[in-house]
Amino acid sequence: MRTKFWYALALTPALFLAGCGGSKEEAKNEEAAPPAASSAPAVDEATAAVVTGKVAFEGTKPMMRAISMDAVPACARQHSTAPVSEEVVVNGNGTLRNVFVWVKSGLPDRQWPTPATPVKLEQHTCIYQPHVVGVMARQPIEIINGDPTNHNIHPMPKDNPEWNESQPPKGEAKTKSFPRQEVMIPVKCNVHPWMRAYIGVVSHPYFAVTGDDGSFRIANLPPGEYTLEAWQEKLGTQDIKIKVGPKETKTADFTFKG
Amino acid sequence: MDNIWLHRYAILVAVCTFLLVVAGGLVTSNDAGLSVPDWPLSYGKWMPAMEGGVFYEHGHRMIATTVGMLTIGLMIWLWRVEKRRWLRNLGVVALGAVVAQGVLGGLTVLFLLPKAVSIGHACLAQLFFCLTVAIAVFTSPSWKRGPQIIEDSGWPSLQSLAVAVPVALLAQLALGAAFRHGAFGIIPHIVWAMVATGLVFLVGFIVLSQCGSHPALGKAARGLMVATSLQVILGIAAYASRINTADSVQPMPVMVWFTVAHVAVGALTMAASVVLAIQVFRNVRREAAEPASHGATA
């Protein structure tokens, strides 16, 4: 009986270890193979269409919560007043900033060329800039630490490999990419728990992020029928079905209610 | 000298382990578990800049290292002076447990907080704390003075009830850890809290009614009931503060402190139940069945 007790005790850590790693390890080792290249021609500029629009906000403007950086003087020193969160940013004209708009369905089944130019994500004044960013699958993302403090960059994808890496103050930029489409991937810094960003990874180039005027523009779109989706981190998603003809400029406006 | 200094050292190990449990609670509540991406070094150093989440995570590692060293010392001291072989072996078990706990902690960092490992790390922390408390009890002068036997004829037996309580509380701790690490929702933890609390008070009242004046048993039962009462109140406060601050952009101090207090008192409650079980097994004997009468008349 006593011998069995010692065996059971010795095996207990092994049982715990057996439960570790798992899907994240598999996800880390597994990279999506690039889809077979379609022989379809590049988008014909003679017929390429444009979709533009605005993302409006209706309702009571939400209060932006103040961020306390007292725990990290190197961050607090960079702000003369307490910064506020960027979860729901309503512009002066009643539109929403940081909404990710993308073509969710309707595109032909083909491989789109991946840009080599990296998209930048900067850690500046202990805040991610920009707060929401769009990138193509496998397109490089250049992560920069412009702060006088360590950061750790921790994306939390569901369909892509998860990773968590540190970056020293004003250290060398990191270049990363995500192989699979995923809308959206939250990114956080565990050293500074208020830091949050979102990366929209799309397998094609038809996406945009609204800015200070709440507008978006998706150009060079092949004529066709599409579902356009707008994503906001707190207010959810909305879809619009549109049909664009050759050389047409179509307007598609979204409205989120608070 | 009756090894009083060994007993005091065992208490020191238990106290430091309790502080380690608190430090671990602060790590999770401040979402700092992955603030140091490497292990066993921290940002490639033994001592990184202690800012933000790093303060909690690396601070936790430093306390863990201290507890590990203290546990090695405890094991060596037990082997050198302790005549009771089972207690010497318990020192080895304690060392094995703290090493396993360190490895689990490293795995949580390297594999990005897999739920099973994180929950295992939380549960083993509580079990290890109970072990250090038990060693402190076993090395105490009052333990060495011997038991004061009380007979028990009830059903279920006091011994089986005393075992059921720490088992129920361990399940409750595991459900709490599962909620904290996103494996389960809150409902199982709340439902089982009612079961475990009911069991604690049932057993506590039985012990107090049968042997309330027993110095060890009465004290252990009262301690367990007080700790459990406090734990229920803290649990409600922790959950309420979590709901109230759900929209915050960062962990808010009120939520952090209520949650950490709930974790800490949970450890004390678990330890109190183990102490009660130990004292019951030491001091309670099942009443022997009366011999059958041979033709006796009334």
Interface residues (C-beta under 8 A of the other chain):
Chain A: L9 T12 P13 F16 L17 G19 C20 G21 G22 K24 E25 R65 I67 S68 A71 V72 P73 A74 C75 S85 E87 T149 N150 N152 H154 E162 W163 N164 E165 S166 P168 K188 N190 V191 H192 P193 W194 R196
Chain B: N30 D31 A32 G33 L34 S35 V36 P37 D38 Y43 P48 A49 E51 G52 G53 V54 F55 E57 V93 G96 A100 V103 L104 L107 F111 L112 P114 A116 V117 G120 L124 D247 S248 V249 Q250 P251
